[in-house]
C-alpha cells in the first residue's frame, strides 16, 4: 500500500493467511457497524435535545452506561441495548445488504478465505475503520 505505514503493508501480507483474513474482516466489520450505529444514535439523541442522563432514565439504565456507550471507542453494546436506546429515540435498528462493491471487497474474501487483492482489502478495511470512528 504505497504511501501508508508499515502496519498496513504488513496487514496486506497477513491477509494472505485465510484464518487471519476471516478474523480481521469479521472484527473490522463488527467495529465499523457498531461505531456507525452508535454515532447515528448519538446524533439522534443530540437532535432530540436529550441529555445522556435523560436517555438513561428513559431506558431505566445507569447514566454511566449511556456515557460509556457514546464516549468510549471500545464500546461493545448488546443488540438489546442498542434497540432500547433506538426505541427511546423513536428509531429501530435494521439490517441492510451490502452494496455490490462491498460484497466483492468484504464478503467474497471472507467466504473464500482469501483476497484476490490483499492490498485493496486492507485499504477498504482501513477506510471502514477510519470512517466509523467515534469522536473523542
N, C-alpha and C positions, 0 to 999 in steps of 0.2 A: 504494500500500500504506500505508494510514493507520497512523501510529504507528511507522513504521520510518525508517531512514536514507534519505538522498537516493540512496545507492548502489542500494538495492532499487527505488526509484521509477524511477531511470534504467534499471535492468536490465529492468524490466517493459516499458519503451518499446523497449529494444534487442531484446527477444524478438519484436518485431513484424517484424524482419528475418529471413527464412527461413534464410539461411546462418548468421547468428549464433545463432539458436534451435537449429539442429541441433548446432552445435559446443558450445554451452553445455550443452545437455541431455546429450549424449554424455559430455562431461567431468565433469559433475556426477554422473552415474550411475557412471562409472568410479571417481571418488574415493570415493563413498559405498560402492560394492561392495567395493573394496579395503580401506577402513577397517573395514567390518563383518567381513570375513574375517580380517584381521589381528587385530582385537580379540578375535574368537572363539578364534583360535589362541593368543593370549597368555593369555586366560582359561584355556584348556585346559592350557597349559604350567604356569601357576601352580597350578591344581587338582591336577596330577600331581606337584607339588613338584619340578619340574625347573628347573634354572637355565638361563639362556640359553647358557652355555658347554657344559653337558651336551647341550642340544638341538643346538648347533652340531656337537659331536662325533658325535652320532647320525646326522647327515646329511652328515658329512665336509665341513663348511663352516668358514670362519674365524669365530671368535666375534664379530668386528666385524660380519659380515654379519647375524647374528641380532640383535645390539644395534640396528643401524640399522633392521632390519625392524620391531622393536617400539617403537622410541623416536622415529623420525622421522615428522613429519607430512607429509613429502614422499616417502614410500616408494612405489616403483613396482615391486614384485616381479614376477617372471615367474610364470606359472601353474605352471611346473615347480617353482620354489622353494616356492610355497605348497603344492603337492601333496606334496613331500618332507617339509616341516615337518608337514603334517597326518598323513601316514603315520607319522611318528615319534611322534606324539601319539595314535595309534590312531583317526585320523579320515580323512575324504576330503572333497574339495571337490566340491560338487554344484551343479547349475543348477536353479533353480526358476522357475516362471512368476510374473509379477507378478499381483497380485490385480486385479480388475476396476477398482477405483477408481484404482490406479496406472497401469494400462494407459490409462485415459481421460486421466489427468493428464500422463503422460510419453510413452507410445508413440504415441498418436494425433497429438499435436503434432509429434513427431519425424518421423513418416511424412508428415504433411501439410505440414510446413514452416511451420506457423502454429498459434497457440493461440487458441482462442475467447476465453479469458480470460488474457491475459499476466500480470496481477497474481496470479492463482491459481497459475499455473505457477511464477512467481518465488518465491512463498511456499512452494510444495511443494519446490522445489529447495533453498531455504534450509533448510527443516526437515530434508531428507535430509542435507545437508552438516553441519548442526549436530548432528544425532542421531548421526552416524557418526564424530565427531572422536576421534582417538586422544589420550588424555590425555598431557600433557607430563610 
